[in-house]
Amino acid sequence: MGYLGTSFSEALALIAAADPDVISAVGTSVYVSVCSIIAAAVIGIPLGYLMATRVFPGKAIVTTLLQTLMALPTVVVGLIGYALFTHNGPLGPLGLLYTPVAMIAGETILILPVVTSLSLSATSSINAEVRETALTLGAKPLQAAGAVMREGRFAYMTALAAGFGRAIGEVGIAMMLGGNIRGATRTMTTAIALETSKGEFALGLALGMILLTVALAVNVFIRSLQARSGEAGE
Amino acid sequence: MRAGYPIFDLRDVALGYNDRFVVETGRVEFECGGLYLFTGPNGCGKTTLLRAMNGFIKPLRGKIYFDGKDIFELTDLVPPRRRMTYLAQKPVLFRTTVLGNVMFGLRVRGMRKPEAARAAAAALEKVGLGGMAGRNARTLSGGEAQLTALARALVLEPEVLLLDEPTGNVDVGNTDRIESLIKEACDGSGITIVLSTHNAGFAERLGGTVMRLENGRLIPGV
């Protein structure tokens, strides 16, 4: 208990002192996760909308596959990404391995099924008559899509928050594609793994506390959105 | 559009689901400025017919011409839909204010926000909901929602108004108001109105050309 208590006090001191290693890891984590969620939103929300509103052969199979990919192991994405970005890989000449760009690409692939699948559910949950009403009022297909998305805005934001939570908490991709380089690609999760293995438990604990705080903030955000959505009768 | 010109022309249209016919129309023309009523019991296919005229249900057989063009041959349904407006029996109001709902059709046509707001406010005054512009549309009663949807349709000044059971879910007071608004629209603006109703009294009071849907067939001029 004494060891844990001492580590906890040291962790609080590191946070209070704005330790450069802590700040750097937090900054990298947030930067990579935000970029990933933006990329996943740009691709996943329209894809989810199209999947919900279009009829095409094999739709049930594709939907099941997408839902399965929500549980994609991060190390598998890391492995595939490594194969693509490594020196001899097809994207090797770009020199992106062990850079934040490679991490963003990997995390985007990881959370894309989450964002797409939850966007699909969000669109499906909105009365199909919303789209039809927009069309009867003279909306172009894109304007009708906009009307549907405004109706389900809280549900789409929940999808993004869930994707962000998955991205910021993952370790496999950050480790394999980022390389855990201090001050460059070291994230909170990779730093926790490293510092704990070195016996620097206090630093790991400090980062763990910040990570938990971020996860808590994301969850509070999701719950407040769901509450607003419920109040609004969605 | 000149009076007497057939804005809609249904040529032996057969509508249905999964190859099962629900409605067969024969040849029916709807002239500009006219008032046409589909009557018949619930479930006889009135809604199916109106939705087909709005381009949402493709006929299993036959053609629906709008202003001389088969609407299901058109690659873009936006232009004809901007000339006609369909009002569903249970209208869907968007998650915004009453004013925002009425502005929607104007905004998608590119009207600037201040002008759209002015026009929408005037339309709400016209239907008697002037004091409700800022209210959340999802909190309206059935009658108020129907009037809001009617204002949302009328503000667009369409050439054709397709109304599906416009008084189906409203109380007597709002039925009277909707009835007078429809009569006003018919008399003053040269708008063509095609509406469905199962209420024989309402149909009689409105006048117009009544077409009865009976045993899956549209019988004109009843």
Interface residues (C-beta under 8 A of the other chain):
Chain A: N127 E129 V130 E132 T133 A134 L135 T136 L137 G138 A139 K140 Q143 A147 R150 E151 A232 G233 E234
Chain B: N54 F56 L77 V78 R81 R82 T85 Y86 L87 A88 P91 V92 F94 R95 T96 F104 G105 V108 R109 R138 R152 A153 L156
